[in-house]
Amino acid sequence: MTSFTVKSDGNLKGDTEIWNNLKQAIAISSGFQRWQMERMQSDEDFGQIILDEQVQRYLRETLETLAY
């Protein structure tokens, strides 16, 4: 059985700052920009998705590809 730890609210500010910095670093990477352009060409509604969700999708797809 998998175990996990629940964080207290005390670290949320630091976690948010880390996520924002990571998200910005990913967003300017060439891999993300190439992935983003491909999605925008194939899905006209993709541009309406906020950057946070785009980065989450990119990470999910990248990890799925690596796990394959």
C-alpha positions in Angstrom: 0.0 0.0 0.0 1.3 3.5 -0.9 1.8 5.9 1.9 1.8 9.7 1.7 2.3 12.7 3.9 -0.2 15.6 4.2 1.6 18.9 4.5 0.5 21.6 6.9 -0.7 25.0 5.6 2.6 26.5 6.9 4.5 25.4 3.8 1.9 26.5 1.2 3.4 29.9 0.5 6.9 28.4 -0.1 5.4 25.6 -2.3 3.5 28.2 -4.3 6.7 30.2 -4.9 8.6 27.1 -5.9 5.8 26.0 -8.3 5.6 29.5 -9.9 9.4 29.6 -10.4 9.3 26.0 -11.9 6.4 26.9 -14.1 8.1 29.9 -15.5 11.3 28.0 -16.1 9.4 25.3 -18.0 7.4 27.8 -19.9 10.5 29.4 -21.4 12.1 26.0 -22.3 12.3 25.1 -26.0 10.7 21.7 -25.4 7.6 23.3 -23.8 7.3 26.0 -26.5 7.5 23.3 -29.2 4.9 21.2 -27.4 2.7 24.3 -26.9 2.8 25.2 -30.6 1.9 21.7 -31.6 -1.1 21.7 -29.3 -2.3 25.1 -30.5 -2.1 23.9 -34.1 -4.2 20.8 -33.4 -6.6 22.3 -30.8 -8.0 25.8 -31.4 -9.2 26.0 -27.8 -5.8 25.2 -26.3 -4.8 28.8 -26.2 -7.7 29.5 -23.7 -6.2 27.2 -21.1 -4.2 29.0 -18.4 -0.4 28.5 -18.3 -0.7 26.5 -15.0 -2.8 23.9 -16.7 -0.7 23.8 -19.8 2.5 23.2 -17.8 0.7 20.4 -15.8 -0.4 18.7 -19.1 3.1 19.1 -20.5 4.7 17.5 -17.4 2.1 14.7 -17.4 2.6 13.9 -21.1 6.4 14.0 -20.7 6.4 11.7 -17.8 4.0 9.3 -19.5 6.4 9.2 -22.5 9.4 8.6 -20.3 7.6 5.8 -18.5 6.7 4.1 -21.8 
